[in-house]
Amino acid sequence: MDNKEWIYMIDGKKRSVIRAVFTTAVSAFAVTLAVDQLKGGPHKSLFLGLMFAVFAVFSLSINLRLLIRFFWFKIYIGENVFYCQTNPFDGKEYRYSDVTNARTEVKSSRAGFGHTVSQPIYMCYLCFNDNDNKTHKLLVEREIYEEEISYIIEKMNSREG
């Protein structure tokens, strides 16, 4: 990716600092509890230590995904091209004429226990197909980047560039 004039930039930095700090604190707490229980002694439980260790691994994996998104996720939108990167090794520049079928997909999930109803969680994906007919799905925060997403979808579907 060379230094071009980008019209819009979508990155993983907005709202990510609070998320990363929170998951880091939860992970550190879970690791501390796991180590405390696993080193043995009176009033220590191997089972409890293993449960804390499983929780620590789970929270560390979430933390790792958030940090990867924070440091490497980016979509730079230009007049004739856009640059897309979701991890340290997959950055690629595309011409708008090289992509087809641009759209957004909204997925929702509900998490509830028993008979309780929770608020749905909505996730918006920017989807497109490249020249190799490979489908790319990028998780974007539509409420923050609505203008940018509309612009890039319009440019992708116009087949100009």
Steps between C-alpha positions, in 0.01 A plus 500: 500500500658824392424843638187611312229751566232298672149644509384287794668276754338226706715353774467294815603775739168665588350347815781243512710646780230453762426149373868401506560645848192323635590161350862538615382566857260205492771275355755606762247440777414153366868406461570615856213293638603196295862516614393549861275192491740282302807550720334287767475521873219504751164627376611474136312310233652348190161498326442868578851581380435321171170685456675833557772393254240418231335838560843669482580334165159601364538863612859515370383380158239777491766748608734380223229544235427851627868594491537364145197705398640809675843485338436350156137535388463776243307588191633802311258630238627696202351634178592199281639245745460384857741325733378229735687333786359284782821353647875562466537280192202559268511864393397544137405785270198452274368699207124550517468337158658182645225437755137401463191440707576754771246502781455516872372209703356548845509205737341494840529279801321482831653374818259404771479248778187299555189696415662843511510709186803716436559784263631379163857574403531615138817454297543663159726345238627666183505221241641491148639253246839553338627396154572147624134478611613487862249652741638742758302579817625790710344578837435875505326727746224644287382750760845666489590456133163523324613764248822313418318168452238657273773665291709185453196285413386757246850510343532120496161448339547776241783295339703812431862555585 
